[in-house]
Amino acid sequence: MRLVVEVPDGAARVSAVVMRGVFAACAAIRHEPMGAIGAVLVVRGGEGVAPFQLNLVNGRHYGDAGDGVSVERINGDGTSLRRVGVVEGSDGEVFRVDELRIEFGRVRSVSGLEFRDMGTPASFVLFEVLFEAEMGAVCPFRGHGEKISLAEVGSIVRLRDWGRFDAAVAQLRRGILESGDLDEGKGSALTFLAVVAAAILDFGGNREMHRFQLDAARELDALNDPRQVADRAAALADQLLEGYLPNRKSDSGKVIDRAIRFIESRFTQELDDDDVASEIGLSTSHFRALFRERVGVPFHKYILNMRLEKARQEILTTELAIREISEGMGFVSSAHFSRAFSQRFGVSPKVMRENSNSDANTG
């Protein structure tokens, strides 16, 4: 019911803890309700440093590892979950192997980690526990941005998160080159561009987006080398966003991209612009001005938009109750969440889920 792992060679300056294993073998709804707290993680601080505690919730930090679904999500509380493989049980049943990552925002003194099973049916199997220690300057784009799913790209564009967008383009380019399959590379590029165009149309882009996709398809079809496809796809992605936000690549961009990374890891918690400005080393007034210039909306509206985008993903991809999603995203009440959600997406959370279930049943 309890596992303790010490940091190798004594206390260290740690930026993240990564655990890999089966999260969890018996977490299906027939065994354990969504929203149950199946385990508690206690990250023990070094001398004079308070411990960090996190409740692991079914449907957010773990799920049914036998459902065959590929998982990749950022939870907004400093954690993320993604599939890294599969393993076969003793009776031949196949389980998904996930990676649960906990980031601290800043490095901290850590002596070890304690994993406490809370006695629910979930059944966790841990294979690895890794501590990431900062060894000097770190690229601000390190971490989640390295593995971006196509499903996230629309939200990235709508949130004007240009750091992750550039990372997504680089990931697309890398994937085309590694594949080496010309037709597959062209298909991947066109799919990516279509998702970006659709997100721009959501925010008032004109009908030229449709012509752009047609011209892009003709241009890519004429290429005969995967490297040419990769290079041109990256250029077309930049061209597609040209004029959408003129300051996308300003000199202040890297600083604000770093701020957005921090916001993304903490958006469900109480967070104000003073906190973020302090994290990136700017005065609050300077941060506010740079943030609005680069992102196009004020800080507090951006936080609201991010919570709503993540809530939308959970409504469409999990079975968590809408009330639980509302609370998990940091909204003070379900009524406030429903009003804000309806204003942004044109339908209530309940109707969006009903429509999604109806589409799935029809399919």
C-alpha positions in Angstrom: 0.0 0.0 0.0 3.0 2.3 0.2 6.2 2.8 -1.8 9.1 5.1 -0.9 11.8 6.1 -3.4 14.8 8.1 -2.3 16.6 10.6 -4.6 19.9 9.0 -5.6 23.0 10.3 -3.8 21.0 12.4 -1.3 18.9 15.5 -1.7 19.0 17.1 -5.1 17.7 20.2 -7.0 14.8 18.6 -8.8 12.5 20.1 -11.5 10.2 17.2 -12.1 9.3 13.6 -11.0 8.4 11.1 -13.7 6.7 7.7 -12.9 6.0 5.0 -15.5 3.7 2.1 -15.0 0.2 0.8 -15.2 -2.2 3.6 -14.0 -4.4 1.6 -13.3 -5.4 -2.1 -13.9 -8.8 -1.9 -12.3 -9.9 1.7 -12.9 -12.8 1.0 -15.2 -16.1 2.5 -14.1 -17.4 -1.0 -13.1 -14.6 -1.2 -10.6 -14.1 2.4 -9.4 -16.2 5.6 -10.0 -14.7 8.5 -12.0 -13.4 11.2 -9.7 -12.3 8.7 -7.0 -8.9 9.4 -5.3 -7.0 6.2 -5.8 -3.6 7.3 -4.5 -1.7 10.1 -2.9 1.8 11.2 -3.9 4.0 12.9 -1.4 7.2 14.5 -2.7 9.4 14.9 0.3 11.3 18.1 0.6 15.0 18.4 1.5 16.1 20.0 4.7 13.8 22.9 5.6 11.5 22.4 2.6 7.9 21.4 3.0 6.6 18.3 1.3 4.4 18.5 -1.9 1.3 16.4 -1.9 -0.9 15.5 -4.8 -4.2 13.4 -4.9 -4.4 11.1 -7.9 -7.9 11.3 -9.4 -9.5 8.7 -11.6 -10.3 10.2 -15.0 -7.6 12.9 -14.7 -4.3 11.5 -13.3 -5.0 7.9 -14.2 -7.7 5.8 -16.0 -8.6 2.3 -17.2 -5.3 0.9 -18.5 -7.1 -1.9 -20.2 -9.3 0.2 -22.5 -6.8 0.4 -25.4 -7.2 4.2 -25.6 -4.1 6.3 -26.4 -3.7 9.0 -23.7 -1.9 12.3 -23.9 -3.1 15.2 -21.8 -1.9 18.1 -19.6 -3.9 18.4 -16.4 -3.2 22.0 -15.4 -2.1 21.1 -11.8 1.6 20.6 -12.8 1.0 17.1 -14.0 0.6 15.4 -17.4 -0.2 11.8 -18.5 0.8 10.1 -21.7 0.9 6.6 -23.1 4.5 5.2 -23.5 3.8 1.5 -24.3 1.9 -1.7 -23.3 2.5 -4.7 -21.1 1.0 -8.1 -21.0 -0.4 -9.4 -17.7 -0.1 -13.0 -16.4 -3.5 -13.9 -17.8 -2.7 -12.5 -21.3 -4.6 -9.2 -20.8 -2.9 -6.2 -22.3 -2.5 -3.0 -20.3 -1.4 0.5 -21.3 1.8 1.7 -19.8 1.6 5.4 -18.9 4.0 8.1 -17.9 2.8 10.4 -15.1 4.9 13.6 -14.9 4.9 16.1 -12.1 6.6 19.5 -12.7 7.4 22.0 -10.0 7.8 25.2 -12.1 11.0 26.0 -10.3 13.7 23.6 -9.0 13.3 22.5 -5.4 15.2 20.5 -2.9 13.7 17.0 -2.9 14.8 14.0 -0.8 12.4 11.4 -2.1 8.9 10.4 -3.1 6.2 8.4 -1.3 3.3 6.7 -3.2 0.4 5.8 -1.0 -2.4 3.5 -2.4 -5.7 4.7 -0.9 -7.3 1.2 -1.0 -9.6 1.7 -4.0 -9.8 -1.1 -6.6 -7.5 0.9 -9.0 -4.4 -1.3 -8.7 -1.2 0.6 -9.7 1.9 -1.1 -10.9 5.0 1.2 -10.9 8.0 0.3 -13.1 10.1 3.4 -12.9 10.5 6.5 -10.8 12.8 9.2 -12.3 13.9 12.5 -10.8 14.9 15.3 -13.3 17.5 17.6 -11.8 18.4 21.0 -13.3 22.0 21.1 -14.3 22.2 24.7 -15.5 20.3 26.8 -18.1 17.2 25.0 -19.5 15.4 25.7 -22.7 12.0 27.3 -21.9 10.3 25.0 -24.4 11.5 21.8 -22.7 8.9 19.4 -21.5 5.3 18.9 -22.7 5.8 20.8 -25.9 8.0 18.1 -27.2 5.0 15.7 -27.6 2.0 17.5 -29.0 -1.0 15.6 -30.2 -2.9 16.8 -33.3 -6.0 17.1 -31.2 -4.2 19.9 -29.2 -3.2 22.0 -32.2 -6.6 23.7 -32.6 -6.6 24.8 -28.9 -3.0 25.9 -29.3 -3.9 28.3 -32.2 -7.1 29.5 -30.5 -5.1 30.3 -27.3 -2.3 31.9 -29.5 0.3 29.8 -27.7 3.0 30.4 -30.4 5.7 28.6 -28.4 3.8 25.3 -28.6 2.7 26.0 -32.1 6.4 26.3 -33.2 7.1 23.1 -31.3 4.2 21.4 -33.1 5.5 22.5 -36.5 9.0 21.2 -35.6 7.4 17.9 -34.5 5.5 17.7 -37.8 8.7 18.4 -39.8 10.6 15.8 -37.8 7.9 13.2 -38.3 7.9 13.6 -42.0 11.6 13.2 -42.2 11.7 10.2 -39.9 9.0 8.5 -41.8 10.5 8.9 -45.3 7.2 8.0 -46.8 6.4 10.7 -49.4 2.6 10.2 -49.5 2.3 9.8 -45.7 4.3 13.0 -45.3 2.0 15.0 -47.7 -1.0 13.6 -45.9 0.3 14.6 -42.5 1.2 18.1 -43.7 -2.3 18.7 -45.2 -4.0 17.4 -42.1 -2.0 19.7 -39.9 -2.7 22.7 -42.1 -6.4 21.9 -42.1 -6.6 21.8 -38.3 -4.8 25.2 -38.1 -7.1 26.7 -40.8 -10.2 25.5 -39.0 -9.0 27.1 -35.7 -8.4 30.4 -37.5 -11.9 30.2 -39.0 -13.3 29.7 -35.5 -11.9 33.1 -34.6 -13.2 35.0 -37.7 -10.7 34.0 -40.4 -12.0 34.7 -43.9 -13.0 32.2 -46.6 -9.5 32.5 -48.2 -8.6 29.7 -45.7 -10.3 27.2 -48.0 -8.4 28.5 -51.1 -5.2 28.3 -49.1 -5.7 24.6 -48.4 -6.4 23.9 -52.0 -3.3 25.7 -53.2 -1.2 24.0 -50.5 -2.5 20.6 -51.6 -1.5 21.3 -55.2 1.9 22.6 -54.1 2.8 19.7 -51.9 1.5 17.2 -54.5 4.1 18.5 -56.9 7.0 17.7 -54.6 9.0 14.5 -54.9 11.2 14.3 -51.8 10.2 14.0 -48.1 12.7 16.8 -47.1 11.1 19.2 -49.6 7.6 18.3 -48.2 8.9 18.8 -44.6 10.4 22.2 -45.4 7.5 23.4 -47.4 4.9 22.3 -44.8 6.7 24.3 -42.1 6.8 27.4 -44.4 3.1 27.0 -45.2 2.2 26.8 -41.5 4.0 30.1 -40.9 2.4 31.6 -44.0 -1.1 30.5 -42.8 -0.7 32.5 -39.6 0.8 35.6 -41.2 -1.3 38.5 -40.3 -3.3 36.6 -37.8 -1.2 38.1 -35.0 1.6 40.4 -36.3 3.7 40.2 -33.1 3.9 36.4 -33.1 7.7 36.4 -33.5 8.6 39.6 -31.7 11.8 39.8 -29.6 9.6 39.5 -26.4 8.2 36.2 -27.7 10.5 33.8 -25.9 9.8 35.5 -22.5 6.1 35.3 -23.0 6.3 31.7 -24.3 8.1 30.8 -21.0 5.2 32.5 -19.1 2.7 30.5 -21.1 4.5 27.3 -20.2 4.2 28.2 -16.6 0.6 29.1 -16.9 -0.2 25.8 -18.6 1.2 23.8 -15.7 -0.8 25.8 -13.1 -4.0 27.0 -14.7 -6.4 25.2 -12.5 -4.8 26.7 -9.4 -5.1 30.3 -8.1 -2.8 32.2 -10.3 -2.5 36.0 -10.9 -0.3 38.1 -13.1 1.9 39.0 -10.2 2.8 35.3 -9.8 3.7 34.8 -13.4 5.6 38.1 -13.7 7.7 37.1 -10.7 8.3 33.6 -12.3 9.8 35.1 -15.5 11.6 38.0 -13.8 9.5 41.0 -15.0 7.5 43.7 -13.3 3.8 43.1 -13.3 3.0 46.1 -15.5 5.7 45.2 -18.1 4.5 41.6 -18.1 0.9 42.7 -18.7 1.9 44.9 -21.6 4.1 42.2 -23.3 1.6 39.5 -22.7 -1.3 41.4 -24.3 0.9 42.5 -27.2 2.0 38.9 -28.0 -1.2 36.9 -27.2 -3.8 39.5 -28.1 -5.9 39.2 -24.9 -5.4 40.2 -21.3 -3.9 37.7 -18.9 -7.1 36.9 -16.9 -9.1 36.3 -20.1 -6.3 34.0 -21.3 -6.5 31.9 -18.1 -10.3 31.6 -18.5 -9.9 30.6 -22.2 -7.4 27.9 -21.3 -9.6 26.5 -18.6 -12.5 26.4 -21.0 -10.4 24.7 -23.7 -9.2 22.1 -21.4 -12.7 21.5 -20.0 -13.9 21.1 -23.5 -11.3 18.3 -24.1 -12.4 16.5 -20.9 -16.1 16.8 -21.8 -15.4 15.2 -25.2 -12.8 12.6 -24.1 -13.6 11.5 -20.6 -16.6 10.3 -18.6 -16.0 12.7 -15.7 -19.2 14.4 -14.5 -19.5 18.0 -15.7 -19.5 19.2 -12.0 -16.2 17.4 -11.5 -14.7 18.9 -14.6 -15.9 22.3 -13.5 -14.3 21.9 -10.0 -11.1 20.4 -11.5 -10.6 23.4 -13.8 -10.8 25.8 -10.9 -14.3 27.3 -11.4 -16.0 28.6 -8.3 -19.4 27.1 -9.3 -21.0 24.9 -11.9 -23.3 27.8 -12.9 -20.3 30.1 -13.6 -18.6 27.4 -15.6 -21.8 26.7 -17.7 -22.3 30.4 -18.5 -18.6 31.0 -19.5 -18.6 27.7 -21.5 -21.8 28.6 -23.4 -20.5 32.1 -24.2 -17.3 30.7 -25.7 -18.5 27.6 -27.6 -22.2 28.5 -28.3 -23.6 25.5 -26.4 -23.7 24.4 -22.8 -21.4 21.7 -21.5 -24.3 19.3 -21.2 -25.4 19.8 -24.8 -21.8 19.4 -26.1 -21.5 16.1 -24.3 -24.9 14.9 -25.5 -24.0 15.8 -29.1 -20.6 14.1 -28.8 -22.3 10.9 -27.5 -24.9 11.1 -30.2 -22.2 11.4 -32.9 -20.3 8.4 -31.5 -23.4 6.2 -31.4 -24.3 7.2 -35.0 -20.8 6.4 -36.1 
